Amino acid sequence: MKVVMASKTDTGKVAVHNEDYVWVHNEAGVYIVADGMGGHEAGDVASRLSATSVGQSLVMALPDTPNTPVAMSAAMTHAIEKANHVVRQASAEAAQVRRMGATIVVAVARLPQVYIAHAGDARVYLATETDLVQLTDDDSWVAQLAASGIISDAERNNNRLSHIITKAIGQGSPVDATITHITVQPGNWLLLCSDGLWNMVDDGQIFAIIQREKEPEPVVNSLVQAANNAGGKDNISVIALKIE
């Protein structure tokens, strides 16, 4: 089994700067999307620091980390909490009025296991031959409202609280990232993305693009194009992992 991957990040149609950051180490099987939180000062710095700190920590730790859920959870938690310290320190040194912040999603492929960590509303999807499933639950107020039945899933994107994130690197300590793992098989896809994709392109469209394009490079290009065609209201980042 192996991973074939492609990634793409785009500013979108509205934003002036790209505050997303994609970090990939294909040899180590580490894939990261970070999204500097909208409205926060130096969001682009926060996303870059978050992704690079987590990625570098994991690449260093993996050779000595057993391929077990307990060991991998500990390694990923340590990497994220270390990045949290790095971002908070950078914010303090820059005398930010508001702390830098970034949502993050991380996948580590140690096939057939894939370990996933996230904080915020960046997502991971699993695509099989027949379905697309969201593997992460958004850490946001609107997600909590939807889970409680106060608002419907259809009302989430247009809710005035949609920008409020309940977990992120740089905002509090500990981050308390959610960590899980799945077993994949050939023919599966994993898709890591920022909210600039899933806010613009619904799950049905995402799945249709994967089925139509069939390879990672055209998949990421078509997904970014679809988000921009829908308005491109935010930065768009996506990593596509095809399991062969």
VEXVOKOL-785220 format. One record per residue (C-alpha): residue in three letters; x, z, y. Coordinates in steps of 0.1 Angstrom, whole numbers, padded with zeros to 4 digits, always signed. Layout:
<recs>
ALAXZY ...
</recs>
This chain:
<recs>
MET+0000+0000+0000 LYS+0012-0007+0036 VAL-0001-0007+0071 VAL-0003-0039+0092 MET-0009-0030+0129 ALA-0013-0043+0164 SER-0019-0025+0197 LYS-0030-0035+0232 THR-0036-0017+0265 ASP-0053-0031+0296 THR-0061-0019+0330 GLY-0096-0032+0329 LYS-0116-0049+0357 VAL-0122-0019+0380 ALA-0092+0004+0379 VAL-0060-0003+0399 HIS-0037+0016+0376 ASN-0036+0020+0339 GLU-0036+0057+0330 ASP-0038+0050+0292 TYR-0006+0051+0271 VAL-0001+0037+0236 TRP+0028+0051+0215 VAL+0037+0036+0181 HIS+0064+0042+0155 ASN+0054+0020+0127 GLU+0083+0030+0104 ALA+0073+0066+0106 GLY+0036+0058+0105 VAL+0028+0075+0138 TYR+0002+0060+0161 ILE-0011+0075+0193 VAL-0035+0067+0222 ALA-0035+0090+0252 ASP-0058+0087+0282 GLY-0049+0102+0315 MET-0080+0120+0327 GLY-0099+0102+0354 GLY-0096+0117+0388 HIS-0067+0139+0379 GLU-0035+0135+0398 ALA-0007+0116+0380 GLY-0029+0108+0350 ASP-0005+0080+0340 VAL+0023+0105+0339 ALA+0002+0129+0318 SER-0007+0103+0292 ARG+0029+0091+0289 LEU+0043+0126+0286 SER+0016+0136+0261 ALA+0020+0106+0238 THR+0058+0105+0239 SER+0062+0142+0233 VAL+0038+0143+0204 GLY+0052+0111+0189 GLN+0088+0122+0191 SER+0081+0156+0177 LEU+0063+0142+0147 VAL+0090+0116+0140 MET+0116+0144+0139 ALA+0094+0167+0118 LEU+0080+0143+0092 PRO+0112+0140+0070 ASP+0110+0177+0063 THR+0072+0180+0062 PRO+0054+0179+0028 ASN+0026+0153+0024 THR-0001+0180+0022 PRO-0030+0188+0045 VAL-0017+0223+0053 ALA+0019+0212+0061 MET+0007+0182+0081 SER-0019+0202+0100 ALA+0009+0227+0110 ALA+0032+0199+0121 MET+0006+0181+0142 THR-0006+0213+0158 HIS+0029+0222+0167 ALA+0035+0187+0182 ILE+0004+0188+0203 GLU+0009+0224+0216 LYS+0045+0215+0225 ALA+0032+0185+0245 ASN+0007+0207+0262 HIS+0036+0229+0274 VAL+0056+0198+0286 VAL+0026+0185+0306 ARG+0017+0219+0321 GLN+0054+0224+0331 ALA+0056+0190+0347 SER+0024+0197+0366 ALA+0037+0230+0379 GLU+0070+0215+0389 ALA+0052+0187+0408 ALA+0031+0213+0425 GLN-0001+0194+0415 VAL-0032+0205+0433 ARG-0050+0199+0400 ARG-0033+0200+0366 MET-0023+0168+0349 GLY-0044+0161+0319 ALA-0048+0136+0290 THR-0070+0132+0261 ILE-0052+0121+0229 VAL-0058+0108+0194 VAL-0030+0107+0168 ALA-0029+0091+0133 VAL-0001+0097+0109 ALA-0001+0073+0078 ARG+0014+0088+0047 LEU-0004+0065+0024 PRO-0028+0069+0008 GLN-0034+0098+0031 VAL-0039+0094+0068 TYR-0039+0126+0090 ILE-0058+0125+0123 ALA-0056+0149+0153 HIS-0075+0146+0185 ALA-0084+0164+0217 GLY-0109+0148+0241 ASP-0129+0117+0238 ALA-0104+0092+0225 ARG-0116+0081+0190 VAL-0107+0070+0156 TYR-0130+0048+0136 LEU-0128+0038+0099 ALA-0140+0004+0089 THR-0147-0005+0053 GLU-0161-0038+0040 THR-0196-0026+0047 ASP-0196-0001+0075 LEU-0179+0014+0106 VAL-0177+0052+0108 GLN-0166+0074+0137 LEU-0141+0099+0123 THR-0137+0121+0154 ASP-0163+0140+0174 ASP-0159+0138+0211 ASP-0148+0169+0229 SER-0171+0166+0259 TRP-0201+0182+0275 VAL-0224+0153+0267 ALA-0213+0153+0231 GLN-0223+0190+0229 LEU-0256+0183+0246 ALA-0263+0154+0221 ALA-0253+0176+0191 SER-0278+0203+0204 GLY-0306+0177+0208 ILE-0308+0182+0245 ILE-0301+0146+0252 SER-0302+0115+0229 ASP-0272+0096+0218 ALA-0284+0067+0239 GLU-0284+0089+0270 ARG-0247+0100+0266 ASN-0229+0072+0284 ASN-0251+0073+0315 ASN-0252+0111+0318 ARG-0237+0126+0350 LEU-0217+0150+0329 SER-0200+0123+0308 HIS-0167+0127+0326 ILE-0164+0164+0316 ILE-0139+0169+0288 THR-0138+0202+0269 LYS-0103+0197+0253 ALA-0073+0180+0266 ILE-0035+0183+0268 GLY-0024+0199+0300 GLN-0056+0218+0308 GLY-0054+0250+0288 SER-0035+0268+0261 PRO-0039+0265+0232 VAL-0053+0230+0231 ASP-0070+0237+0197 ALA-0069+0201+0186 THR-0091+0191+0157 ILE-0071+0179+0127 THR-0084+0162+0096 HIS-0073+0138+0069 ILE-0088+0109+0048 THR-0077+0089+0018 VAL-0077+0052+0025 GLN-0076+0022+0002 PRO-0066-0015+0006 GLY-0092-0033+0028 ASN-0098-0003+0050 TRP-0091-0004+0088 LEU-0084+0024+0112 LEU-0091+0019+0149 LEU-0077+0043+0175 CYS-0091+0038+0210 SER-0097+0052+0245 ASP-0132+0056+0259 GLY-0126+0024+0279 LEU-0133+0006+0247 TRP-0162+0025+0231 ASN-0180+0029+0265 MET-0181-0008+0269 VAL-0184-0021+0233 ASP-0208-0006+0208 ASP-0201+0002+0172 GLY-0219-0029+0159 GLN-0198-0052+0181 ILE-0166-0034+0171 PHE-0174-0039+0134 ALA-0184-0075+0139 ILE-0151-0083+0157 ILE-0131-0067+0128 GLN-0151-0087+0103 ARG-0147-0119+0122 GLU-0110-0118+0133 LYS-0097-0103+0100 GLU-0061-0095+0113 PRO-0049-0068+0137 GLU-0035-0089+0165 PRO-0067-0110+0171 VAL-0088-0079+0166 VAL-0072-0059+0194 ASN-0072-0090+0217 SER-0109-0096+0210 LEU-0118-0059+0215 VAL-0101-0057+0249 GLN-0117-0090+0259 ALA-0151-0077+0249 ALA-0147-0046+0269 ASN-0136-0066+0300 ASN-0165-0090+0295 ALA-0189-0060+0295 GLY-0175-0049+0328 GLY-0141-0033+0321 LYS-0150-0001+0340 ASP-0121+0018+0327 ASN-0086+0013+0312 ILE-0089+0000+0276 SER-0065+0009+0248 VAL-0067+0002+0211 ILE-0045+0004+0180 ALA-0058-0015+0149 LEU-0044-0005+0115 LYS-0052-0027+0085 ILE-0045-0011+0051 GLU-0031-0037+0026 
</recs>
